[in-house]
Amino acid sequence: MDELTQLFAVALTVAALLAAMAIAAPRKAWVRLAALVTAMAFVPVAYVALAGLLSRPKPVGLEWARQATREATVLGASIAEDRGIYLWLQFADLAEPRAYVLPWDRELAEELQEALREAERNDTGVVMNLPFEQSFDTREPRFYALPQPALPPKDGGRAPEFFEQPGQAT
């Protein structure tokens, strides 16, 4: 079951409980009917609202479930000056990537651009360090390019033999 279905099930349960309480209350029949109609109207509105939120990036300040995440791979980025830094992040423990928006920060945008340039030069990726930590500590970079991978050995993985072993014929 995905998150949309879980959130919708919770919203549906809350709406049903509110409707049941409104119907059971000692009110006039038209008030109880209005409560039932309102609860029924809430269901499609809640689903459309939740589905619409899926296509929008989540502000990093609202990400409380992943606060302990140490790093994430940056799959894509878009920098909108004076609006925000939009990121497409992949986490090691999730199969699908997530979209986030960081508040606008010129230094952070420059750091991201430099990491993206370096990653392109090295033909590697970019990693975001502590993506959800709200800190003013700028000693360590938030974005950095992964190092270039080591080249494969030329002889198929064997270590070179510089000296003959005693008793071995060449």
N, CA and C of each residue as an Amber inpcrd file, in Angstrom:
protein
   510
   0.8560000  -1.1830000   0.0000000   0.0000000   0.0000000   0.0000000
   0.8980000   1.2410000   0.0000000   0.6870000   2.1510000  -0.9190000
   1.5300000   3.3320000  -0.9920000   1.0370000   4.4210000  -0.0370000
   1.8280000   5.4860000   0.0660000   1.5140000   6.5450000   1.0260000
   0.2100000   7.2680000   0.7100000  -0.0810000   7.4600000  -0.5810000
  -1.3310000   8.1280000  -0.9440000  -2.5290000   7.3450000  -0.4350000
  -2.5030000   6.0430000  -0.6230000  -3.6130000   5.2040000  -0.1740000
  -3.7220000   5.2320000   1.3510000  -2.6000000   5.1930000   2.0350000
  -2.6320000   5.2400000   3.5000000  -3.1780000   6.5680000   4.0030000
  -2.7050000   7.6820000   3.4390000  -3.2010000   8.9910000   3.8690000
  -4.6860000   9.1540000   3.5440000  -5.0960000   8.6620000   2.3960000
  -6.5090000   8.7480000   2.0330000  -7.3580000   7.8990000   2.9690000
  -6.8840000   6.7230000   3.3490000  -7.6240000   5.8760000   4.2860000
  -7.7810000   6.5670000   5.6350000  -6.7480000   7.2480000   6.0920000
  -6.8310000   7.9890000   7.3620000  -7.8410000   9.1310000   7.2310000
  -7.7640000   9.8930000   6.1300000  -8.7060000  11.0000000   5.9270000
 -10.1380000  10.4900000   5.8420000 -10.3380000   9.3560000   5.1690000
 -11.6680000   8.7660000   5.0520000 -12.1880000   8.3160000   6.4180000
 -11.3390000   7.7350000   7.2260000 -11.7360000   7.2980000   8.5720000
 -12.1210000   8.4830000   9.4420000 -11.3390000   9.5500000   9.3930000
 -11.6480000  10.7510000  10.1800000 -12.9730000  11.3570000   9.7180000
 -13.1840000  11.4310000   8.4060000 -14.4450000  11.9770000   7.8890000
 -15.6270000  11.1050000   8.3120000 -15.4610000   9.7890000   8.2860000
 -16.5390000   8.8850000   8.6940000 -16.8500000   9.0390000  10.1820000
 -15.8090000   9.1640000  11.0040000 -16.0370000   9.3670000  12.4360000
 -16.7420000  10.6860000  12.7160000 -16.3260000  11.7560000  12.0440000
 -16.9960000  13.0510000  12.2220000 -18.4470000  12.9910000  11.7590000
 -18.6980000  12.3210000  10.6450000 -20.0740000  12.1840000  10.1520000
 -20.9170000  11.3720000  11.1280000 -20.3520000  10.3030000  11.6700000
 -21.0980000   9.4760000  12.6300000 -21.4370000  10.2690000  13.8890000
 -20.4610000  11.0780000  14.3550000 -20.7440000  11.8930000  15.5480000
 -21.8060000  12.9530000  15.2510000 -21.7480000  13.5480000  14.0560000
 -22.7380000  14.5720000  13.7080000 -24.1270000  13.9680000  13.5440000
 -24.1880000  12.7630000  12.9810000 -25.4900000  12.1130000  12.7850000
 -26.0740000  11.6710000  14.1300000 -25.2210000  11.2040000  15.0420000
 -25.7010000  10.7180000  16.3370000 -26.0590000  11.8510000  17.2990000
 -25.6220000  13.0550000  17.0000000 -25.8940000  14.1840000  17.8920000
 -27.3910000  14.5200000  17.8740000 -27.8750000  14.9750000  19.0180000
 -29.3130000  15.3150000  19.0860000 -29.5860000  16.6520000  18.3880000
 -29.6610000  16.6220000  17.0740000 -29.9090000  17.8100000  16.2550000
 -31.1170000  17.5450000  15.3570000 -31.5160000  18.5740000  14.6700000
 -32.6180000  18.4310000  13.7270000 -32.1510000  17.5700000  12.5560000
 -33.0960000  16.9770000  11.8580000 -32.7820000  16.0540000  10.7660000
 -32.0060000  16.7350000   9.6470000 -32.3510000  17.9910000   9.3280000
 -31.6580000  18.6640000   8.2340000 -30.2080000  18.9580000   8.5920000
 -29.8960000  19.1830000   9.8700000 -28.5120000  19.4340000  10.3020000
 -27.7040000  18.1450000  10.1850000 -28.3100000  17.0190000  10.5890000
 -27.6080000  15.7360000  10.4770000 -27.3870000  15.3550000   9.0140000
 -28.3750000  15.6250000   8.1580000 -28.2270000  15.3550000   6.7270000
 -27.1330000  16.2340000   6.1180000 -27.0810000  17.4920000   6.5270000
 -26.0360000  18.4000000   6.0330000 -24.6460000  17.9050000   6.4570000
 -24.5320000  17.3640000   7.6730000 -23.2580000  16.8190000   8.1390000
 -22.8450000  15.6120000   7.3070000 -23.8040000  14.7640000   6.9650000
 -23.5130000  13.5920000   6.1460000 -23.0860000  14.0010000   4.7320000
 -23.7860000  14.9630000   4.1360000 -23.4370000  15.4330000   2.7920000
 -22.0520000  16.0900000   2.7970000 -21.7660000  16.8670000   3.8190000
 -20.4530000  17.5070000   3.9310000 -19.3480000  16.4640000   4.0420000
 -19.5470000  15.4250000   4.8410000 -18.5560000  14.3610000   4.9690000
 -18.3700000  13.6330000   3.6490000 -19.4530000  13.4150000   2.9160000
 -19.3500000  12.7420000   1.6210000 -18.6300000  13.6300000   0.6010000
 -18.8060000  14.9330000   0.6800000 -18.1150000  15.8560000  -0.2260000
 -16.6220000  15.9470000   0.1220000 -16.3000000  15.6910000   1.3630000
 -14.9030000  15.7440000   1.8010000 -14.0630000  14.6510000   1.1400000
 -14.6400000  13.4960000   0.9000000 -13.8940000  12.3460000   0.3770000
 -13.2540000  12.6390000  -0.9800000 -13.9790000  13.0590000  -2.0150000
 -13.2960000  13.3290000  -3.2880000 -12.3430000  14.5220000  -3.2170000
 -12.7060000  15.5280000  -2.4190000 -11.8250000  16.6900000  -2.2790000
 -10.5020000  16.2670000  -1.6370000 -10.5560000  15.4250000  -0.6300000
  -9.3300000  14.9570000   0.0300000  -8.4750000  14.1500000  -0.9310000
  -9.0860000  13.3070000  -1.7350000  -8.3170000  12.4930000  -2.6780000
  -7.6370000  13.3620000  -3.7350000  -8.3740000  14.3140000  -4.2940000
  -7.7960000  15.2010000  -5.3090000  -6.6680000  16.0410000  -4.7100000
  -6.8580000  16.5190000  -3.4890000  -5.8180000  17.3250000  -2.8400000
  -4.5570000  16.4990000  -2.5910000  -4.7270000  15.2760000  -2.1010000
  -3.5690000  14.4190000  -1.8560000  -2.8740000  14.0380000  -3.1510000
  -3.6360000  13.7320000  -4.1850000  -3.0410000  13.3760000  -5.4780000
  -2.3000000  14.5750000  -6.0740000  -2.8330000  15.7730000  -5.9000000
  -2.1740000  16.9790000  -6.3950000  -0.8700000  17.2700000  -5.6760000
  -0.8240000  16.9340000  -4.4100000   0.4080000  17.1630000  -3.6530000
   1.5350000  16.2340000  -4.0910000   1.2030000  15.1080000  -4.6930000
   2.2370000  14.1740000  -5.1270000   3.1410000  14.7720000  -6.1910000
   2.6340000  15.6770000  -7.0000000   3.4380000  16.2330000  -8.0770000
   4.2210000  17.4700000  -7.6580000   4.0840000  17.9010000  -6.4380000
   4.7710000  19.0970000  -5.9740000   5.9390000  18.7300000  -5.0600000
   7.0320000  19.4870000  -5.1400000   8.1470000  19.1970000  -4.2370000
   7.8040000  19.5690000  -2.7980000   8.2860000  18.7670000  -1.8880000
   8.0200000  18.9620000  -0.4670000   9.0880000  19.8830000   0.1250000
   8.6940000  20.9040000   0.8830000   9.7110000  21.7280000   1.5550000
  10.5040000  20.8800000   2.5570000  11.8110000  21.0460000   2.5770000
  12.6350000  20.2100000   3.4620000  12.3110000  20.4620000   4.9310000
  11.7800000  21.6200000   5.2570000  11.4030000  21.9010000   6.6350000
  10.2530000  21.0440000   7.1290000   9.4720000  20.4790000   6.2170000
   8.3420000  19.6320000   6.6000000   8.7020000  18.1490000   6.6560000
   9.9190000  17.8080000   6.3390000  10.3340000  16.3980000   6.3250000
  10.8090000  16.0120000   7.7230000   9.8950000  15.4890000   8.5130000
  10.2350000  15.0850000   9.8770000  10.5140000  13.5940000   9.9660000
  10.0240000  12.8080000   9.0380000  10.2050000  11.3530000   9.1040000
  11.6250000  10.9290000   8.7410000  12.3510000  11.7300000   7.9800000
  13.6950000  11.3770000   7.5300000  14.7610000  12.2860000   8.1310000
  14.5290000  12.8470000   9.2940000  15.4710000  13.7800000   9.9170000
  16.8600000  13.1760000  10.1180000  16.9300000  11.8710000  10.3580000
  18.2160000  11.2400000  10.6560000  19.0030000  10.8420000   9.4070000
  18.4850000  11.1330000   8.2150000  19.1670000  10.7500000   6.9850000
  20.4950000  11.4830000   6.8740000  21.5640000  10.7310000   6.6220000
  22.9050000  11.3110000   6.5530000  23.2170000  11.9060000   5.1860000
  22.7720000  11.2250000   4.1010000  23.0460000  11.7460000   2.7750000
  22.0640000  11.1820000   1.7650000  21.9770000  11.8710000   0.6400000
  21.0940000  11.4580000  -0.4510000  21.7780000  11.7880000  -1.7700000
  21.5270000  10.9680000  -2.7740000  22.0770000  11.2080000  -4.1000000
  21.1770000  12.1930000  -4.8410000  21.7800000  13.2080000  -5.4280000
  21.0390000  14.2100000  -6.1880000  20.8970000  13.7010000  -7.6180000
  19.6750000  13.3800000  -8.0200000  19.4140000  12.9030000  -9.3790000
  19.1920000  14.0540000 -10.3400000  18.6790000  15.1620000  -9.8250000
  18.4260000  16.3360000 -10.6550000  18.2380000  17.5530000  -9.7770000
  18.4790000  18.7130000 -10.3520000  18.3360000  19.9570000  -9.5970000
  17.9120000  21.0730000 -10.5390000  17.1460000  21.9990000  -9.9930000
  16.7360000  23.1900000 -10.7200000  16.8110000  24.3510000  -9.7450000
  17.5250000  25.3770000 -10.1340000  17.7190000  26.5300000  -9.2580000
  16.8880000  27.6870000  -9.7990000  15.9580000  28.1680000  -8.9960000
  15.1190000  29.3120000  -9.3520000  15.4890000  30.4640000  -8.4200000
  16.1990000  31.4360000  -8.9620000  16.7070000  32.5330000  -8.1410000
  15.5750000  33.2420000  -7.4060000  15.7980000  33.5040000  -6.1370000
  14.8600000  34.1660000  -5.2230000  13.5850000  33.3700000  -4.9440000
  13.4930000  32.1290000  -5.4520000  12.3260000  31.2860000  -5.1640000
  12.7060000  30.0420000  -4.3980000  13.6910000  29.2950000  -4.8820000
  14.0810000  28.0740000  -4.1910000  15.0300000  27.2320000  -5.0080000
  15.5160000  26.1710000  -4.3800000  16.3820000  25.1910000  -5.0240000
  15.6030000  23.8830000  -5.0310000  15.2510000  23.4340000  -6.2240000
  14.4260000  22.2390000  -6.3760000  15.3280000  21.0380000  -6.6190000
  15.1210000  19.9780000  -5.8210000  15.9830000  18.8030000  -5.8830000
  15.1640000  17.5410000  -6.0870000  15.7410000  16.6090000  -6.8020000
  15.1860000  15.2800000  -6.9940000  16.1890000  14.3530000  -6.3260000
  15.8390000  13.7940000  -5.1510000  16.7840000  13.0390000  -4.3250000
  16.4520000  11.5530000  -4.2960000  17.4920000  10.7350000  -4.3000000
  17.3540000   9.2840000  -4.1640000  17.9840000   8.8790000  -2.8360000
  17.2270000   8.1530000  -2.0240000  17.7170000   7.6760000  -0.7310000
  18.0700000   6.1970000  -0.8500000  19.0430000   5.7570000  -0.0740000
  19.5110000   4.3680000  -0.1530000  18.4160000   3.3780000   0.2480000
  17.5420000   3.7650000   1.1700000  16.5390000   2.8280000   1.6760000
  15.1830000   2.9150000   0.9790000  15.0640000   3.7440000  -0.0550000
  13.8010000   3.8740000  -0.7900000  14.0060000   3.5030000  -2.2520000
  13.0050000   2.8620000  -2.8280000  13.1050000   2.4680000  -4.2320000
  12.8730000   3.6530000  -5.1680000  11.9820000   4.5640000  -4.7920000
  11.6520000   5.6730000  -5.6730000  12.2550000   6.9790000  -5.1460000
  12.6350000   7.8830000  -6.0600000  13.1830000   9.1820000  -5.6290000
  12.0760000  10.1040000  -5.1290000  12.4820000  11.1660000  -4.4440000
  11.5440000  12.1440000  -3.8830000  11.9430000  13.5530000  -4.3170000
  10.9470000  14.4280000  -4.4620000  11.1870000  15.8260000  -4.8450000
  11.1000000  16.7100000  -3.6060000  12.0750000  17.6290000  -3.4780000
  12.1320000  18.5570000  -2.3450000  12.4750000  19.9470000  -2.8460000
  12.1470000  20.9440000  -2.0540000  12.5380000  22.3150000  -2.3510000
  13.2180000  22.8920000  -1.1150000  14.3760000  23.4910000  -1.3550000
  15.1080000  24.2000000  -0.3070000  14.8040000  25.6880000  -0.4370000
  14.7680000  26.4090000   0.6760000  14.5790000  27.8570000   0.5590000
  15.7750000  28.4720000  -0.1840000  15.5520000  29.5870000  -0.8570000
  16.5940000  30.2180000  -1.6550000  17.7700000  30.6460000  -0.7740000
  18.9640000  30.2800000  -1.2080000  20.2110000  30.6540000  -0.5470000
  21.2810000  30.7040000  -1.6310000  21.8360000  31.8950000  -1.8710000
  22.7870000  32.0730000  -2.9620000  24.0240000  31.1920000  -2.7770000
  24.5830000  31.1370000  -1.5740000  25.7870000  30.3290000  -1.3510000
  25.5250000  28.8490000  -1.5970000  24.3600000  28.3800000  -1.1470000
  24.0050000  26.9780000  -1.3440000  23.7920000  26.6700000  -2.8280000
  23.1850000  27.6040000  -3.5560000  22.9810000  27.4210000  -4.9960000
  24.3190000  27.3730000  -5.7260000  25.2600000  28.2220000  -5.3400000
  26.5900000  28.2040000  -5.9620000  27.3200000  26.9100000  -5.6430000
  27.1790000  26.4430000  -4.4070000  27.8050000  25.1740000  -4.0070000
  27.2390000  24.0100000  -4.8220000  25.9280000  24.0100000  -5.0190000
  25.2900000  22.9660000  -5.8250000  25.7700000  23.0320000  -7.2710000
  25.8220000  24.2300000  -7.8480000  26.2780000  24.3680000  -9.2320000
  27.7130000  23.8890000  -9.3900000  28.5690000  24.2230000  -8.4420000
  29.9660000  23.7830000  -8.5240000  30.0620000  22.2660000  -8.4030000
  29.2870000  21.6670000  -7.5220000  29.2930000  20.2040000  -7.3810000
  28.7770000  19.5400000  -8.6550000  27.7420000  20.1250000  -9.2820000
  27.2210000  19.5730000 -10.5340000  28.2620000  19.6660000 -11.6530000
  28.9930000  20.7920000 -11.7150000  30.0500000  20.9360000 -12.7330000
  31.1670000  19.9130000 -12.5220000  31.5870000  19.7660000 -11.2730000
  32.6530000  18.8100000 -10.9730000  32.2160000  17.3800000 -11.2680000
  30.9690000  17.0550000 -10.9560000  30.4560000  15.7160000 -11.2360000
  30.3970000  15.4600000 -12.7370000  30.0660000  16.4850000 -13.5000000
  30.0310000  16.3270000 -14.9540000  31.4440000  16.1210000 -15.5080000
  32.4140000  16.8630000 -14.9690000  33.8080000  16.6840000 -15.4040000
  34.3110000  15.2850000 -15.0870000  33.9510000  14.7780000 -13.8970000
  34.4210000  13.4620000 -13.4490000  33.5520000  12.3170000 -13.9460000
  32.4240000  12.6550000 -14.5610000  31.4500000  11.6500000 -14.9940000
  30.9600000  10.8100000 -13.8090000  30.6090000  11.5140000 -12.7220000
  30.0990000  10.8680000 -11.5020000  28.7890000  11.5480000 -11.1090000
  28.3630000  11.3380000  -9.8910000  27.1320000  11.9250000  -9.3910000
  27.3830000  12.9420000  -8.3000000  26.2960000  13.5330000  -7.7940000
  26.3620000  14.5190000  -6.7140000  25.6220000  13.9560000  -5.5130000
  26.1810000  14.1850000  -4.3330000  25.5710000  13.7360000  -3.0910000
  25.2770000  14.9560000  -2.2240000  24.1390000  14.9260000  -1.5450000
  23.7820000  15.9830000  -0.6010000  24.0130000  15.4570000   0.8050000
  24.8120000  16.1640000   1.5580000  25.1550000  15.7930000   2.9250000
  24.1170000  16.3830000   3.8830000  23.5920000  15.5780000   4.8000000
  22.5950000  15.9970000   5.7920000  21.4580000  16.8030000   5.1460000
  20.6590000  16.1730000   4.3040000  19.6600000  16.9250000   3.5380000
  18.5890000  17.6160000   4.3710000  18.2840000  17.1220000   5.5640000
  17.1710000  17.6920000   6.3220000  17.5970000  18.3560000   7.6210000
  18.8870000  18.5230000   7.8100000  19.3640000  19.1850000   9.0300000
  19.2750000  20.6920000   8.8410000  18.6100000  21.3640000   9.7570000
  18.4990000  22.8150000   9.7160000  19.6430000  23.3930000  10.5360000
  20.7460000  23.6970000   9.8720000  21.9320000  24.1510000  10.5780000
  22.5440000  25.3250000   9.8390000  23.1870000  26.1950000  10.6040000
  23.9070000  27.3120000  10.0110000  25.4010000  27.0180000   9.9350000
  25.7950000  25.8020000  10.2680000  27.1890000  25.3840000  10.2030000
  27.5820000  25.1950000   8.7410000  28.4980000  26.0180000   8.2570000
  28.8980000  25.9500000   6.8510000  30.3060000  25.4010000   6.6830000
  30.8370000  24.7300000   7.7000000  32.1960000  24.2010000   7.5940000
  32.2770000  23.0620000   6.5920000  31.2760000  22.2050000   6.5640000
  31.2700000  21.0920000   5.6160000  30.2900000  21.4150000   4.4950000
  30.6340000  21.0540000   3.2600000  29.7330000  21.3580000   2.1440000
  28.4630000  20.5220000   2.2000000  27.3390000  21.1150000   1.7880000
  26.0830000  20.3790000   1.7170000  26.0560000  19.4850000   0.4790000
  26.6780000  19.9580000  -0.6240000  26.7070000  19.2090000  -1.8720000
  28.1540000  18.9160000  -2.2420000  28.3960000  17.7150000  -2.7160000
  29.7380000  17.3950000  -3.2090000  29.6360000  16.3410000  -4.3050000
  30.5850000  16.4130000  -5.2270000  30.6340000  15.4520000  -6.3200000
  31.3360000  14.1930000  -5.8260000  30.8490000  13.0600000  -6.2700000
  31.4990000  11.8010000  -5.9210000  32.8530000  11.7280000  -6.6160000
  33.8290000  11.0790000  -5.9930000  35.1360000  10.9640000  -6.6470000
  35.0480000  10.0670000  -7.8740000  35.9890000  10.2730000  -8.7630000
  36.0470000   9.4700000  -9.9770000  36.3450000   8.0270000  -9.5960000
  35.6400000   7.0470000 -10.1810000  35.8930000   5.6520000  -9.8210000
  37.2720000   5.2150000 -10.3000000  37.8520000   4.2620000  -9.5730000
  39.1660000   3.7360000  -9.9470000  39.0610000   2.9750000 -11.2590000
  40.1050000   3.0960000 -12.0510000  40.1370000   2.3710000 -13.3160000
  40.3330000   0.8880000 -13.0590000  39.7690000   0.0320000 -13.8940000
  39.9660000  -1.4050000 -13.6970000  41.4150000  -1.7830000 -13.9870000
  41.9220000  -2.8450000 -13.3460000  43.2980000  -3.2540000 -13.6050000
  43.4680000  -3.6860000 -15.0500000  44.6570000  -3.4160000 -15.6090000
  44.9080000  -3.7020000 -17.0200000  45.1110000  -5.1760000 -17.3050000
  45.5610000  -5.9580000 -16.3190000  45.8590000  -7.3640000 -16.5710000
  44.7460000  -8.2900000 -16.1040000  43.5460000  -7.7990000 -15.9980000
  42.4190000  -8.6530000 -15.6390000  42.2960000  -8.9230000 -14.1500000
  42.9030000  -8.1400000 -13.3230000  42.7400000  -8.2890000 -11.8860000
  43.9070000  -8.9540000 -11.1720000  44.9120000  -9.4960000 -11.9020000
  46.0630000 -10.1090000 -11.2470000  47.0570000  -9.0420000 -10.8490000
  47.6830000  -9.2590000  -9.7380000  48.7440000  -8.3590000  -9.3160000
  49.9870000  -8.6410000 -10.1480000  50.7380000  -7.6250000 -10.5380000
  51.9400000  -7.8670000 -11.3400000  52.9960000  -8.6020000 -10.5360000
  53.6910000  -9.4880000 -11.2010000  54.7760000 -10.2340000 -10.5610000
  56.0960000  -9.6710000 -11.0560000  56.8180000  -9.0460000 -10.1680000
  58.0820000  -8.4310000 -10.5380000  59.2580000  -9.4110000 -10.3870000
  59.0990000 -10.3350000  -9.4620000  60.1810000 -11.2810000  -9.1950000
  59.6640000 -12.6900000  -9.3860000  60.5220000 -13.5430000  -9.8730000
  60.1510000 -14.9420000 -10.0190000  60.2230000 -15.6060000  -8.6690000
  59.2920000 -16.4950000  -8.4470000  59.2930000 -17.2610000  -7.2140000
  60.2830000 -18.4240000  -7.3800000  60.9880000 -18.7900000  -6.3310000
  61.9150000 -19.9280000  -6.4560000  61.1550000 -21.1850000  -6.8320000
  61.6920000 -21.9100000  -7.7740000  61.0830000 -23.1650000  -8.2040000
  60.0480000 -22.9860000  -9.2940000  59.8020000 -21.7510000  -9.7400000
  58.8400000 -21.5110000 -10.8050000  59.5830000 -21.2820000 -12.1050000
  59.0880000 -21.8780000 -13.1360000  59.6820000 -21.6480000 -14.4400000
  58.8060000 -20.6740000 -15.1920000  59.4330000 -19.8140000 -15.9440000
  58.6990000 -18.8260000 -16.6900000  58.5160000 -19.2280000 -18.1110000
